[in-house]
Amino acid sequence: MKNTVTKTITKLSHLKSWVSQQIKSTPIDNFPITVNYNEAIEEPEYTITIEVKQPDFYVDAKGTKWVREK
């Protein structure tokens, strides 16, 4: 399921805050999320998509390699 946010963010600081808030509060199942960013009418419009990527393995603090179950 792709979630597209219909609003356009116009300030870079708001975009940074929005991305941070989405990563922290959105359940993984609701990604990818897309939003538009445009500073002014004469500037280009950007589409920002946040996707979740989980590695196939990870290494814990003790150095043990764990393979993610699929």
Secondary structure, DSSP 4 states (H G I P E B T S, - for coil): --EEEEEEE--HHHHHHHHHHHHHHS-GGG--EEEEE-SSTTSPPEEEEE-----SEEE-TTS-EEEPP-
